[in-house]
Amino acid sequence: MNDLRFSSLNPLRFPLVMRLYKTHYPAGKPKKDEVIWTGEGTTGLTAAVRFRQFSEFQLLTGMLVIPESRGKGVAEALLSACQSQIICRPCFCLAFRYLVPLYQRAGFDVIERDALPNDLSGRFDSYCHSGKDLVPMKFKKPIRQSETADISETIET
């Protein structure tokens, strides 16, 4: 994994991401108006994640790691690399239940369905009614440096 580079997608490379999804995640259809981050190694694209933009928030969607790179920390590294995108505006995720721990390690919290914006609650209901086992999540803002210092002072005294 040390040879992976993570970056926001150059629009000229969009066809490569389309091919990646078509090969490894056909249901995930990237769109040109999404913000897309990728992980790329010496053998080509290894991972991608998309951010669909709404007026007041964004939806992290379509996380993909190619099968031969799964279980090696690539998804966590990609989520870490795209933190600037995640924190730029409220960020939600409709995570498959088995991926909840991954997103929790990246700073997302499980939320109630009623805490989803209206634009997402209908989508969530539709996905669940089609048989998908999804959990609504929202990124929590990272603790500011000063709060961390206050916490450590409290623990030490």
Backbone as a printed PyTorch tensor [residue, N CA C, xyz], in Angstrom:
tensor([[[  0.8160,  -1.1870,   0.0000],
         [  0.0000,   0.0000,   0.0000],
         [  0.8620,   1.2550,   0.0000]],

        [[  2.1370,   1.1400,   0.3400],
         [  3.0130,   2.3040,   0.4190],
         [  3.1600,   3.0280,  -0.9100]],

        [[  2.9420,   2.3330,  -2.0110],
         [  3.1200,   2.9730,  -3.3080],
         [  1.8490,   3.6540,  -3.8110]],

        [[  0.7930,   3.7010,  -3.0090],
         [ -0.4530,   4.3370,  -3.4390],
         [ -0.3740,   5.8480,  -3.2890]],

        [[ -0.9440,   6.5420,  -4.2720],
         [ -1.0860,   7.9950,  -4.2300],
         [ -2.5780,   8.3010,  -4.2350]],

        [[ -3.0010,   9.1960,  -3.3650],
         [ -4.4040,   9.5700,  -3.2640],
         [ -4.5650,  11.0130,  -3.7160]],

        [[ -5.5930,  11.2670,  -4.5200],
         [ -5.8170,  12.6350,  -4.9900],
         [ -7.2410,  12.7970,  -5.5010]],

        [[ -7.6280,  14.0620,  -5.5900],
         [ -8.8980,  14.4080,  -6.2170],
         [ -8.7470,  14.1450,  -7.7150]],

        [[ -9.7870,  13.6420,  -8.3220],
         [ -9.7140,  13.2220,  -9.7230],
         [ -9.5880,  14.4020, -10.6800]],

        [[ -8.6060,  14.3300, -11.5480],
         [ -8.4970,  15.2600, -12.6670],
         [ -9.6240,  14.8860, -13.6330]],

        [[-10.4810,  15.8430, -14.0330],
         [-11.6190,  15.5150, -14.9080],
         [-11.2400,  14.7730, -16.1890]],

        [[-10.0340,  14.9700, -16.6870],
         [ -9.6120,  14.2630, -17.8990],
         [ -9.4990,  12.7570, -17.6720]],

        [[ -9.3960,  12.3500, -16.4100],
         [ -9.2410,  10.9270, -16.0880],
         [-10.5770,  10.2600, -15.7510]],

        [[-11.6720,  10.9910, -15.9240],
         [-12.9940,  10.4500, -15.6070],
         [-13.2760,   9.1110, -16.3070]],

        [[-12.9270,   8.9390, -17.5870],
         [-13.1800,   7.6400, -18.2360],
         [-12.5170,   6.4550, -17.5150]],

        [[-11.3590,   6.6770, -16.9060],
         [-10.6960,   5.5940, -16.1650],
         [-11.5130,   5.1870, -14.9420]],

        [[-12.1040,   6.1760, -14.2710],
         [-12.9420,   5.8790, -13.1040],
         [-14.2140,   5.1650, -13.5490]],

        [[-14.7760,   5.5900, -14.6740],
         [-15.9640,   4.9070, -15.2130],
         [-15.6510,   3.4250, -15.4430]],

        [[-14.4990,   3.1480, -16.0340],
         [-14.1000,   1.7670, -16.3100],
         [-13.8970,   0.9900, -15.0050]],

        [[-13.2800,   1.6360, -14.0000],
         [-13.0550,   0.9920, -12.7060],
         [-14.3850,   0.5600, -12.0890]],

        [[-15.3650,   1.4570, -12.0770],
         [-16.6710,   1.1240, -11.5070],
         [-17.3860,   0.0650, -12.3440]],

        [[-17.3110,   0.1740, -13.6550],
         [-17.9780,  -0.8040, -14.5160],
         [-17.4260,  -2.2060, -14.2660]],

        [[-16.1270,  -2.2910, -14.0240],
         [-15.4790,  -3.5830, -13.7940],
         [-15.7440,  -4.1370, -12.4000]],

        [[-15.6770,  -3.2840, -11.3720],
         [-15.6950,  -3.7730,  -9.9950],
         [-16.9400,  -3.4190,  -9.1830]],

        [[-17.7540,  -2.4860,  -9.6590],
         [-18.9380,  -2.0580,  -8.9040],
         [-19.9530,  -1.4780,  -9.8960]],

        [[-20.5290,  -2.3480, -10.7530],
         [-21.4050,  -1.8740, -11.8300],
         [-22.5930,  -1.0250, -11.3610]],

        [[-23.0870,  -1.2620, -10.1540],
         [-24.2200,  -0.4750,  -9.6570],
         [-23.8080,   0.9610,  -9.3320]],

        [[-22.5310,   1.1740,  -9.0510],
         [-22.0380,   2.5240,  -8.7550],
         [-21.7170,   3.2380, -10.0520]],

        [[-22.4700,   4.2620, -10.3430],
         [-22.2790,   4.9700, -11.6050],
         [-21.7690,   6.3850, -11.3320]],

        [[-20.4620,   6.6100, -11.4980],
         [-19.9270,   7.9510, -11.2510],
         [-20.5000,   8.9730, -12.2290]],

        [[-20.6420,  10.1890, -11.7220],
         [-21.1550,  11.2820, -12.5370],
         [-20.1220,  12.4020, -12.5530]],

        [[-20.0930,  13.1370, -13.6410],
         [-19.0790,  14.1860, -13.8000],
         [-19.2360,  15.3190, -12.8020]],

        [[-20.4370,  15.5050, -12.2400],
         [-20.6200,  16.6050, -11.2890],
         [-20.2780,  16.2040,  -9.8530]],

        [[-19.8280,  14.9740,  -9.6490],
         [-19.4190,  14.5350,  -8.3150],
         [-17.9410,  14.8580,  -8.0880]],

        [[-17.5980,  15.0610,  -6.8310],
         [-16.1840,  15.1680,  -6.4660],
         [-15.7070,  13.7350,  -6.2450]],

        [[-14.6640,  13.3330,  -6.9240],
         [-14.1810,  11.9490,  -6.8570],
         [-12.7240,  11.9540,  -6.4060]],

        [[-12.4320,  11.1090,  -5.4340],
         [-11.0550,  10.9070,  -4.9680],
         [-10.6440,   9.4900,  -5.3510]],

        [[ -9.3770,   9.3250,  -5.7060],
         [ -8.8820,   8.0100,  -6.1110],
         [ -7.5930,   7.6490,  -5.3870]],

        [[ -7.3490,   6.3570,  -5.3470],
         [ -6.0780,   5.8100,  -4.8990],
         [ -5.4730,   5.0950,  -6.0870]],

        [[ -4.2230,   5.3980,  -6.3780],
         [ -3.5890,   4.8230,  -7.5610],
         [ -2.1960,   4.3330,  -7.2230]],

        [[ -1.9010,   3.1390,  -7.7000],
         [ -0.5830,   2.5510,  -7.4990],
         [  0.1090,   2.3280,  -8.8260]],

        [[  1.1610,   1.5680,  -8.7960],
         [  1.9360,   1.3140, -10.0160],
         [  1.1400,   0.5280, -11.0510]],

        [[  0.1300,  -0.2090, -10.6020],
         [ -0.6740,  -1.0070, -11.5300],
         [ -1.9540,  -0.2930, -11.9640]],

        [[ -2.1430,   0.9460, -11.5450],
         [ -3.3360,   1.7000, -11.9530],
         [ -4.2410,   2.0300, -10.7820]],

        [[ -5.4780,   2.3930, -11.1030],
         [ -6.4400,   2.7650, -10.0700],
         [ -6.7670,   1.5720,  -9.1850]],

        [[ -6.7390,   1.8010,  -7.8900],
         [ -6.9760,   0.7600,  -6.8970],
         [ -8.2280,   1.0310,  -6.0810]],

        [[ -8.5720,   2.3200,  -5.9110],
         [ -9.7000,   2.6840,  -5.0580],
         [-10.2930,   4.0100,  -5.5140]],

        [[-11.5600,   4.2050,  -5.1650],
         [-12.2280,   5.4740,  -5.4640],
         [-13.3610,   5.6830,  -4.4740]],

        [[-13.6750,   6.9380,  -4.2470],
         [-14.8370,   7.3100,  -3.4420],
         [-15.4070,   8.5790,  -4.0620]],

        [[-16.7390,   8.6750,  -4.0460],
         [-17.4150,   9.8080,  -4.6820],
         [-18.1630,  10.6290,  -3.6420]],

        [[-18.2830,  11.9250,  -3.9130],
         [-19.0340,  12.8360,  -3.0580],
         [-20.0700,  13.5410,  -3.9190]],

        [[-21.3300,  13.1620,  -3.7320],
         [-22.4250,  13.8000,  -4.4630],
         [-22.7990,  15.0740,  -3.7160]],

        [[-22.8210,  16.1840,  -4.4370],
         [-23.0650,  17.4850,  -3.8210],
         [-24.5490,  17.8480,  -3.8470]],

        [[-25.0530,  18.2830,  -2.7060],
         [-26.4030,  18.8120,  -2.5670],
         [-26.2600,  20.2640,  -2.1160]],

        [[-27.3500,  20.9950,  -2.0540],
         [-27.2420,  22.4220,  -1.7290],
         [-26.6580,  22.6840,  -0.3450]],

        [[-27.0110,  21.8770,   0.6510],
         [-26.5810,  22.1400,   2.0290],
         [-25.6070,  21.1010,   2.5920]],

        [[-25.3500,  20.0420,   1.8490],
         [-24.5300,  18.9420,   2.3730],
         [-23.9690,  18.1360,   1.2210]],

        [[-23.2160,  17.0870,   1.5580],
         [-22.7070,  16.1560,   0.5510],
         [-22.9270,  14.7300,   1.0370]],

        [[-22.9770,  13.8120,   0.0790],
         [-23.1590,  12.3950,   0.3720],
         [-21.9290,  11.6370,  -0.0920]],

        [[-21.2260,  11.0010,   0.8580],
         [-20.1260,  10.1120,   0.5100],
         [-20.7760,   8.8430,  -0.0220]],

        [[-20.4130,   8.4450,  -1.2230],
         [-21.0680,   7.3040,  -1.8510],
         [-20.0800,   6.5360,  -2.7290]],

        [[-20.4120,   5.3010,  -3.0150],
         [-19.6510,   4.5290,  -3.9840],
         [-18.2080,   4.2370,  -3.6270]],

        [[-17.9260,   4.0110,  -2.3370],
         [-16.5530,   3.6380,  -1.9450],
         [-16.2200,   2.3120,  -2.6240]],

        [[-15.0840,   2.2700,  -3.2960],
         [-14.6760,   1.0760,  -4.0360],
         [-13.1910,   0.8260,  -3.8450]],

        [[-12.8590,  -0.3890,  -3.4600],
         [-11.4710,  -0.8560,  -3.4290],
         [-11.4570,  -2.1430,  -4.2460]],

        [[-10.5390,  -2.2460,  -5.1960],
         [-10.5190,  -3.4430,  -6.0370],
         [-10.2680,  -4.6750,  -5.1640]],

        [[-10.8310,  -5.8280,  -5.5480],
         [-10.7740,  -7.0210,  -4.6930],
         [ -9.3810,  -7.3990,  -4.1950]],

        [[ -8.3670,  -7.3260,  -5.0450],
         [ -7.0310,  -7.7590,  -4.6110],
         [ -6.3800,  -6.8040,  -3.6100]],

        [[ -6.9700,  -5.6370,  -3.4020],
         [ -6.4170,  -4.6760,  -2.4340],
         [ -7.2530,  -4.5540,  -1.1640]],

        [[ -8.3310,  -5.3090,  -1.0760],
         [ -9.1920,  -5.2310,   0.1070],
         [ -8.5160,  -5.8710,   1.3140]],

        [[ -8.8520,  -5.3690,   2.4910],
         [ -8.2980,  -5.8980,   3.7290],
         [ -6.8700,  -5.4500,   4.0000]],

        [[ -6.4000,  -4.4510,   3.2710],
         [ -5.0190,  -3.9790,   3.4260],
         [ -4.9550,  -2.5290,   3.9060]],

        [[ -6.0870,  -1.9880,   4.3440],
         [ -6.1070,  -0.6160,   4.8510],
         [ -6.2570,   0.4560,   3.7880]],

        [[ -6.5420,   0.0610,   2.5530],
         [ -6.6530,   1.0320,   1.4650],
         [ -7.8490,   1.9630,   1.6720]],

        [[ -8.9970,   1.4080,   2.0570],
         [-10.1920,   2.2430,   2.2590],
         [ -9.9520,   3.2740,   3.3590]],

        [[ -9.3440,   2.8470,   4.4610],
         [ -9.0610,   3.7900,   5.5520],
         [ -8.0790,   4.8650,   5.0990]],

        [[ -7.0720,   4.4800,   4.3300],
         [ -6.0980,   5.4590,   3.8380],
         [ -6.7610,   6.4540,   2.8870]],

        [[ -7.6670,   5.9730,   2.0490],
         [ -8.3810,   6.8590,   1.1290],
         [ -9.2630,   7.8370,   1.9000]],

        [[ -9.9920,   7.3370,   2.9020],
         [-10.8330,   8.2210,   3.7150],
         [ -9.9940,   9.2570,   4.4530]],

        [[ -8.8330,   8.8630,   4.8910],
         [ -7.9340,   9.8010,   5.5610],
         [ -7.4130,  10.8530,   4.5760]],

        [[ -7.0590,  10.4170,   3.3750],
         [ -6.5130,  11.3330,   2.3700],
         [ -7.5280,  12.3760,   1.9150]],

        [[ -8.7970,  12.0210,   1.9170],
         [ -9.8130,  12.9610,   1.4240],
         [-10.5210,  13.7090,   2.5570]],

        [[ -9.8870,  13.7840,   3.7280],
         [-10.4780,  14.5040,   4.8690],
         [-10.8310,  15.9430,   4.5270]],

        [[-10.0250,  16.6140,   3.7150],
         [-10.3310,  18.0060,   3.3590],
         [-11.6830,  18.1000,   2.6580]],

        [[-12.0260,  17.0880,   1.8710],
         [-13.3290,  17.0600,   1.2070],
         [-14.4300,  16.7410,   2.2130]],

        [[-14.1850,  15.7730,   3.0770],
         [-15.1930,  15.3480,   4.0500],
         [-15.5770,  16.4850,   4.9860]],

        [[-14.5960,  17.2830,   5.4050],
         [-14.8880,  18.3160,   6.4060],
         [-15.3420,  19.6470,   5.8090]],

        [[-15.3120,  19.7990,   4.4890],
         [-15.6270,  21.1040,   3.8930],
         [-17.1010,  21.4710,   4.0120]],

        [[-17.9670,  20.5040,   4.1840],
         [-19.3990,  20.7480,   4.4030],
         [-20.0050,  19.5080,   5.0270]],

        [[-21.1920,  19.6140,   5.6360],
         [-21.7670,  18.4280,   6.2800],
         [-21.7380,  17.2300,   5.3240]],

        [[-21.3050,  16.0940,   5.8550],
         [-21.1070,  14.9070,   5.0220],
         [-21.8530,  13.7180,   5.6150]],

        [[-22.7320,  13.1320,   4.8120],
         [-23.5060,  11.9620,   5.2080],
         [-23.0280,  10.7510,   4.4180]],

        [[-23.3790,   9.5800,   4.9170],
         [-23.0290,   8.3220,   4.2660],
         [-24.1410,   7.3200,   4.5650]],

        [[-24.5650,   6.5740,   3.5760],
         [-25.5130,   5.4800,   3.7700],
         [-24.6890,   4.1990,   3.6420]],

        [[-24.1750,   3.7420,   4.7670],
         [-23.1870,   2.6590,   4.7770],
         [-23.8350,   1.2840,   4.8640]],

        [[-23.2770,   0.3330,   4.1420],
         [-23.6680,  -1.0530,   4.3680],
         [-23.3030,  -1.3820,   5.8130]],

        [[-24.1620,  -2.1320,   6.4730],
         [-23.9850,  -2.4090,   7.9050],
         [-22.5950,  -2.9810,   8.2160]],

        [[-22.0880,  -3.8590,   7.3770],
         [-20.7870,  -4.4740,   7.6660],
         [-19.6260,  -3.4820,   7.5360]],

        [[-19.8810,  -2.3000,   6.9410],
         [-18.8330,  -1.2840,   6.8040],
         [-18.9130,  -0.1780,   7.8600]],

        [[-19.8970,  -0.2570,   8.7470],
         [-20.0520,   0.7750,   9.7820],
         [-18.7600,   0.9740,  10.5800]],

        [[-18.0790,  -0.0890,  11.0400],
         [-16.8340,   0.1340,  11.8000],
         [-15.7700,   0.9050,  11.0050]],

        [[-15.6640,   0.6530,   9.7160],
         [-14.7160,   1.3820,   8.8660],
         [-15.0200,   2.8800,   8.9010]],

        [[-16.2780,   3.2260,   8.6870],
         [-16.6510,   4.6430,   8.6630],
         [-16.5680,   5.2710,  10.0520]],

        [[-16.8280,   4.4970,  11.0870],
         [-16.6770,   5.0340,  12.4480],
         [-15.2170,   5.3820,  12.7270]],

        [[-14.2980,   4.5320,  12.2840],
         [-12.8720,   4.8310,  12.4730],
         [-12.4630,   6.0910,  11.7140]],

        [[-13.1930,   6.4090,  10.6500],
         [-12.8930,   7.6040,   9.8500],
         [-13.6020,   8.8510,  10.3770]],

        [[-14.3620,   8.7130,  11.4750],
         [-14.9870,   9.8840,  12.0830],
         [-16.4730,  10.0390,  11.8520]],

        [[-17.1210,   9.0230,  11.2960],
         [-18.5650,   9.0830,  11.0870],
         [-19.2830,   8.4780,  12.2890]],

        [[-20.4520,   9.0210,  12.5990],
         [-21.3050,   8.4940,  13.6600],
         [-22.5790,   7.9370,  13.0490]],

        [[-23.1000,   6.8670,  13.6390],
         [-24.4120,   6.3560,  13.2540],
         [-25.4450,   7.3770,  13.7210]],

        [[-26.4120,   7.6810,  12.8590],
         [-27.4810,   8.6110,  13.2080],
         [-28.8290,   7.9420,  12.9660]],

        [[-29.8670,   8.5310,  13.5050],
         [-31.2230,   8.0410,  13.2490],
         [-31.6410,   8.4460,  11.8390]],

        [[-32.5150,   7.6840,  11.2490],
         [-33.0330,   7.9920,   9.9210],
         [-33.6370,   9.3910,   9.8910]],

        [[-34.3070,   9.7880,  10.9720],
         [-34.9510,  11.1040,  11.0300],
         [-33.9510,  12.2550,  11.0220]],

        [[-32.6840,  11.9740,  11.2850],
         [-31.6530,  13.0220,  11.2690],
         [-31.0990,  13.2570,   9.8620]],

        [[-31.5220,  12.4410,   8.8980],
         [-31.0880,  12.6330,   7.5140],
         [-31.8170,  13.8250,   6.9020]],

        [[-31.1490,  14.5770,   6.0350],
         [-31.8520,  15.6290,   5.2880],
         [-32.9480,  14.9950,   4.4240]],

        [[-33.9860,  15.7640,   4.1240],
         [-35.1010,  15.2430,   3.3270],
         [-34.6430,  14.6310,   2.0110]],

        [[-33.6490,  15.2570,   1.3800],
         [-33.1530,  14.7320,   0.1000],
         [-32.5640,  13.3280,   0.2310]],

        [[-32.1290,  12.9580,   1.4240],
         [-31.5300,  11.6330,   1.6310],
         [-32.4830,  10.6330,   2.2590]],

        [[-33.4320,  11.0880,   3.0620],
         [-34.3010,  10.1380,   3.7670],
         [-35.1250,   9.3030,   2.7880]],

        [[-35.6350,   9.9110,   1.7260],
         [-36.3800,   9.1520,   0.7210],
         [-35.5010,   8.1520,   0.0020]],

        [[-34.2980,   8.5690,  -0.3170],
         [-33.3250,   7.6860,  -0.9720],
         [-32.9960,   6.5050,  -0.0520]],

        [[-32.7700,   6.8060,   1.2360],
         [-32.4690,   5.7650,   2.2240],
         [-33.6160,   4.7540,   2.2940]],

        [[-34.8530,   5.2530,   2.3920],
         [-36.0220,   4.3660,   2.4550],
         [-36.1110,   3.4820,   1.2160]],

        [[-35.8900,   4.0770,   0.0610],
         [-35.9590,   3.3310,  -1.1930],
         [-34.9090,   2.2230,  -1.2370]],

        [[-33.6760,   2.5460,  -0.8540],
         [-32.6140,   1.5440,  -0.8430],
         [-32.9450,   0.4100,   0.1250]],

        [[-33.4320,   0.7580,   1.3080],
         [-33.7520,  -0.2670,   2.3140],
         [-34.9060,  -1.1550,   1.8540]],

        [[-35.9150,  -0.5480,   1.2050],
         [-37.0420,  -1.3410,   0.7090],
         [-36.6310,  -2.2780,  -0.4180]],

        [[-35.5270,  -1.9630,  -1.0900],
         [-35.0490,  -2.8390,  -2.1630],
         [-34.1670,  -3.9660,  -1.6220]],

        [[-34.0170,  -4.0200,  -0.2770],
         [-33.2850,  -5.1210,   0.3370],
         [-31.8870,  -4.7910,   0.8240]],

        [[-31.4370,  -3.5610,   0.6480],
         [-30.0920,  -3.1990,   1.1110],
         [-30.1140,  -2.9480,   2.6140]],

        [[-29.1160,  -3.4790,   3.3130],
         [-29.0000,  -3.3020,   4.7650],
         [-28.0710,  -2.1180,   5.0290]],

        [[-28.6530,  -0.9280,   5.0450],
         [-27.8770,   0.3020,   5.1730],
         [-28.0780,   0.9660,   6.5280]],

        [[-27.0780,   1.7300,   6.9170],
         [-27.0950,   2.4660,   8.1790],
         [-26.7680,   3.9270,   7.8630]],

        [[-27.6330,   4.8730,   8.2800],
         [-27.3170,   6.2830,   8.0370],
         [-26.2120,   6.7610,   8.9700]],

        [[-25.2790,   7.5290,   8.4200],
         [-24.1530,   8.0360,   9.2020],
         [-23.8790,   9.4840,   8.8160]],

        [[-23.2510,  10.2040,   9.7380],
         [-22.8590,  11.5910,   9.4770],
         [-21.4720,  11.8150,  10.0640]],

        [[-20.6490,  12.5470,   9.3180],
         [-19.3130,  12.8550,   9.8080],
         [-19.4180,  13.8580,  10.9390]],

        [[-18.6960,  13.5600,  12.0260],
         [-18.6320,  14.5120,  13.1340],
         [-17.3700,  15.3390,  12.9570]],

        [[-17.4590,  16.6000,  13.2450],
         [-16.2870,  17.4650,  13.1020],
         [-15.1810,  16.9610,  14.0140]],

        [[-13.9450,  16.9680,  13.5400],
         [-12.8450,  16.5290,  14.4000],
         [-12.6970,  17.4790,  15.5860]],

        [[-12.1990,  16.9470,  16.6820],
         [-11.9730,  17.7630,  17.8730],
         [-10.8770,  18.7670,  17.5640]],

        [[-11.1260,  20.0270,  17.9270],
         [-10.1120,  21.0680,  17.7130],
         [ -8.9370,  20.8350,  18.6470]],

        [[ -7.7830,  21.3280,  18.2380],
         [ -6.5530,  21.1640,  19.0120],
         [ -6.7230,  21.6560,  20.4480]],

        [[ -7.3670,  22.8190,  20.6430],
         [ -7.5180,  23.3750,  21.9910],
         [ -8.3790,  22.4710,  22.8700]],

        [[ -9.4070,  21.8370,  22.2750],
         [-10.2440,  20.9210,  23.0470],
         [ -9.4450,  19.6960,  23.4610]],

        [[ -8.5620,  19.2340,  22.5840],
         [ -7.7180,  18.0890,  22.9050],
         [ -6.8170,  18.4190,  24.0890]],

        [[ -6.2450,  19.6220,  24.0870],
         [ -5.3770,  20.0410,  25.2000],
         [ -6.1690,  20.1000,  26.4990]],

        [[ -7.3910,  20.6360,  26.4470],
         [ -8.2310,  20.7090,  27.6420],
         [ -8.5370,  19.3180,  28.1770]],

        [[ -8.8230,  18.3910,  27.2720],
         [ -9.1390,  17.0220,  27.6880],
         [ -7.9280,  16.3780,  28.3410]],

        [[ -6.7350,  16.5200,  27.7270],
         [ -5.5470,  15.8720,  28.2930],
         [ -5.1810,  16.4890,  29.6340]],

        [[ -5.3960,  17.8030,  29.8050],
         [ -5.1250,  18.4300,  31.1010],
         [ -6.0600,  17.8710,  32.1630]],

        [[ -7.3170,  17.6500,  31.7840],
         [ -8.2930,  17.1160,  32.7270],
         [ -7.9160,  15.6980,  33.1380]],

        [[ -7.4460,  14.9140,  32.1980],
         [ -7.0750,  13.5300,  32.4850],
         [ -5.8570,  13.4780,  33.4000]],

        [[ -4.8950,  14.3740,  33.1800],
         [ -3.6600,  14.3480,  33.9620],
         [ -3.8590,  14.8090,  35.3980]],

        [[ -4.8580,  15.6530,  35.6770],
         [ -5.0270,  16.1840,  37.0340],
         [ -5.8660,  15.3000,  37.9030]]])
